[in-house]
């Protein structure tokens, strides 16, 4: 059963808190930077490594923020049981589902897939070695065979999977805009969606933003320490 709301029933509701939005767009920029620099090669590889370290810090932040962040940024708000995913695919919408608020069941699969693959990609980069001019900072802590496997994943398999997942992510944005008239980009820029008044908002107070900044700084320091182990 689907519940319809007229435009007069809707109001702006804070869905994506500022830390989540900064994470989202920063991650997108860093992934683009990583792709461009690895294809340019040469001196640009310095920035490829830096972008990778920043991605690790961002992913660490997001994993924690997924537990303590704004309501709709928490993993608990978009972890769906298989039965719920099937209901969504059949077009069944029960009261309290809130599929239209944060990540819907298909969107959640995309989010978790991207996070998992990106985490694996940057992790393998730490141990990769092209045996020419570039090697990860932690390569000396693993065997040659392990480093070879990490290099193969990082340079070939993982890169292709990321391209595919990013392509599907962009295609979904276009599909929802074109076929369902749903704008997924603007809310991730501004934070708000027009929703029924009973939808609870995410907390996005100055105190929460300060907490997020401190958490991100801690993640950055942890990554810097980890990289220094290979110095």
C-alpha positions as CSV (number, residue, x, y, z in Angstrom):
1,X,0.0,0.0,0.0
2,X,1.4,3.4,-0.9
3,X,0.5,6.6,1.0
4,X,0.3,9.8,-1.2
5,X,0.9,13.3,0.1
6,X,-0.1,16.5,-1.6
7,X,2.5,19.3,-1.9
8,X,0.8,21.2,0.9
9,X,1.4,18.3,3.3
10,X,5.2,18.5,2.9
11,X,7.8,20.5,4.7
12,X,11.6,20.7,4.6
13,X,13.1,18.0,6.7
14,X,16.9,17.8,7.5
15,X,17.9,14.3,6.1
16,X,21.6,14.6,5.4
17,X,23.6,16.3,8.1
18,X,26.5,18.5,7.1
19,X,29.3,16.0,8.0
20,X,27.6,13.4,5.8
21,X,27.4,15.8,2.9
22,X,31.0,16.8,3.3
23,X,32.0,13.2,3.4
24,X,30.0,12.4,0.3
25,X,31.4,15.1,-1.9
26,X,34.9,14.9,-0.6
27,X,34.9,11.1,-1.3
28,X,33.7,11.8,-4.8
29,X,36.4,14.4,-5.4
30,X,39.1,12.1,-4.0
31,X,38.1,9.1,-6.1
32,X,38.2,11.3,-9.2
33,X,41.6,12.5,-8.1
34,X,42.8,9.0,-7.6
35,X,41.7,7.9,-11.1
36,X,43.2,10.9,-12.9
37,X,46.5,10.7,-11.1
38,X,47.0,7.0,-11.6
39,X,46.4,7.4,-15.3
40,X,48.8,10.4,-15.5
41,X,51.5,8.6,-13.6
42,X,54.9,10.0,-13.0
43,X,55.0,12.8,-10.4
44,X,51.2,12.7,-10.2
45,X,51.5,9.4,-8.2
46,X,52.4,11.5,-5.2
47,X,48.9,12.9,-5.2
48,X,47.5,9.4,-5.9
49,X,48.9,8.2,-2.6
50,X,47.8,11.3,-0.8
51,X,44.3,10.9,-2.1
52,X,44.3,7.3,-1.0
53,X,45.3,8.2,2.5
54,X,42.6,10.8,2.6
55,X,40.0,8.2,1.5
56,X,41.1,5.9,4.3
57,X,40.5,8.7,6.8
58,X,37.1,9.5,5.3
59,X,36.1,5.8,5.3
60,X,37.1,5.5,8.9
61,X,35.1,8.5,9.8
62,X,32.0,7.2,7.9
63,X,32.2,3.9,9.6
64,X,32.0,5.6,13.0
65,X,29.5,8.2,11.8
66,X,27.3,5.4,10.6
67,X,26.9,4.5,14.3
68,X,26.6,7.9,15.9
69,X,25.7,10.4,13.1
70,X,22.4,11.9,12.1
71,X,19.4,9.7,12.1
72,X,19.3,9.0,8.3
73,X,23.1,8.7,8.1
74,X,23.2,5.8,10.6
75,X,23.6,2.4,9.1
76,X,20.6,1.2,11.2
77,X,18.3,3.4,9.1
78,X,19.2,1.7,5.8
79,X,20.0,-1.9,6.7
80,X,17.0,-3.8,5.2
81,X,16.0,-7.4,5.6
82,X,15.7,-9.4,2.4
83,X,11.9,-9.4,2.8
84,X,11.8,-5.6,2.9
85,X,14.0,-5.4,-0.2
86,X,11.5,-7.7,-2.0
87,X,8.5,-5.6,-0.9
88,X,10.3,-2.5,-2.2
89,X,10.9,-4.2,-5.6
90,X,7.2,-5.1,-5.7
91,X,6.2,-1.5,-5.0
92,X,4.7,-2.2,-1.6
93,X,5.2,0.6,0.9
94,X,4.0,0.1,4.5
95,X,3.6,3.0,7.0
96,X,6.9,3.6,8.7
97,X,9.1,2.3,5.9
98,X,10.4,5.8,5.0
99,X,11.9,4.5,1.8
100,X,11.7,8.0,0.3
101,X,13.7,9.6,3.1
102,X,17.2,8.3,3.3
103,X,18.6,5.4,1.3
104,X,16.0,3.1,-0.1
105,X,16.7,-0.7,-0.2
106,X,18.4,-0.6,-3.6
107,X,20.3,2.5,-2.7
108,X,21.5,1.0,0.5
109,X,23.0,-2.0,-1.4
110,X,24.9,0.5,-3.6
111,X,26.2,2.5,-0.6
112,X,27.4,-0.6,1.3
113,X,28.9,-2.0,-1.9
114,X,30.8,1.1,-2.7
115,X,32.1,1.5,0.9
116,X,33.3,-2.1,1.0
117,X,35.0,-2.0,-2.3
118,X,36.7,1.3,-1.7
119,X,37.9,0.1,1.7
120,X,39.4,-3.0,0.1
121,X,40.9,-0.9,-2.7
122,X,42.7,1.6,-0.5
123,X,43.7,-1.2,1.9
124,X,45.4,-3.2,-0.9
125,X,47.1,0.0,-2.1
126,X,49.0,0.1,1.2
127,X,50.7,-3.2,0.3
128,X,50.9,-2.9,-3.5
129,X,54.2,-2.7,-5.3
130,X,54.5,-2.1,-9.1
131,X,58.2,-3.1,-8.8
132,X,59.1,0.0,-10.8
133,X,58.8,3.2,-8.9
134,X,55.8,3.0,-6.6
135,X,55.0,0.9,-3.6
136,X,52.6,1.2,-0.7
137,X,53.9,2.4,2.6
138,X,53.3,-0.9,4.4
139,X,54.6,-3.3,1.7
140,X,57.6,-4.3,3.9
141,X,55.3,-5.9,6.4
142,X,53.9,-8.6,4.0
143,X,55.4,-11.3,1.8
144,X,56.1,-10.9,-1.9
145,X,53.2,-13.2,-2.7
146,X,50.8,-11.2,-0.6
147,X,52.0,-7.9,-2.1
148,X,51.5,-9.4,-5.6
149,X,48.0,-10.3,-4.8
150,X,47.3,-6.8,-3.3
151,X,48.8,-5.2,-6.4
152,X,46.7,-7.3,-8.8
153,X,43.5,-6.4,-7.0
154,X,44.4,-2.7,-6.6
155,X,45.6,-2.1,-10.2
156,X,43.2,-4.4,-12.0
157,X,40.2,-6.1,-10.4
158,X,39.3,-3.5,-7.8
159,X,39.7,-0.6,-10.2
160,X,37.2,-2.3,-12.6
161,X,34.7,-3.0,-9.9
162,X,34.9,0.6,-8.7
163,X,34.3,1.9,-12.2
164,X,31.2,-0.4,-12.5
165,X,29.8,0.5,-9.2
166,X,30.3,4.3,-9.7
167,X,28.7,3.9,-13.2
168,X,25.7,2.1,-11.7
169,X,25.4,4.8,-8.9
170,X,25.3,7.6,-11.5
171,X,22.9,5.6,-13.7
172,X,20.5,5.2,-10.7
173,X,20.6,9.0,-10.0
174,X,19.7,9.6,-13.7
175,X,17.0,6.9,-13.6
176,X,15.3,8.3,-10.5
177,X,15.4,11.8,-11.9
178,X,14.1,10.9,-15.3
179,X,11.5,8.1,-14.5
180,X,10.5,8.8,-11.0
181,X,11.0,12.6,-10.9
182,X,13.1,12.3,-7.7
183,X,16.0,14.6,-7.2
184,X,18.7,12.8,-5.3
185,X,21.5,15.3,-5.8
186,X,20.0,18.5,-4.3
187,X,19.3,17.0,-0.9
188,X,22.9,15.8,-0.7
189,X,23.9,19.4,-1.4
190,X,21.5,21.3,0.8
191,X,20.6,18.6,3.4
192,X,16.8,18.9,3.3
193,X,14.0,17.0,1.5
194,X,10.3,17.9,1.2
195,X,8.7,15.3,3.3
196,X,5.6,14.6,5.4
197,X,5.7,16.4,8.8
198,X,5.8,13.1,10.8
199,X,9.2,12.2,9.4
200,X,11.8,12.7,12.1
201,X,14.8,14.9,11.1
202,X,18.5,14.2,11.5
203,X,20.2,16.2,14.3
204,X,22.6,18.7,12.6
205,X,23.5,21.0,15.4
206,X,26.8,22.9,15.8
207,X,27.8,20.5,18.6
208,X,27.3,17.5,16.4
209,X,29.3,19.2,13.6
210,X,32.1,19.8,16.1
211,X,32.0,16.2,17.1
212,X,32.3,15.1,13.5
213,X,35.3,17.5,12.9
214,X,37.1,16.0,16.0
215,X,36.3,12.5,14.7
216,X,37.6,13.2,11.3
217,X,40.8,14.8,12.7
218,X,41.3,11.7,14.8
219,X,40.9,9.5,11.8
220,X,43.4,11.6,9.9
221,X,46.0,11.4,12.7
222,X,45.5,7.6,12.8
223,X,46.1,7.2,9.1
224,X,49.2,9.5,9.3
225,X,50.5,7.3,12.1
226,X,49.8,4.1,10.1
227,X,51.6,5.4,7.0
228,X,54.6,6.5,9.1
229,X,55.1,2.8,10.2
230,X,56.5,2.2,6.7
231,X,58.9,5.1,6.8
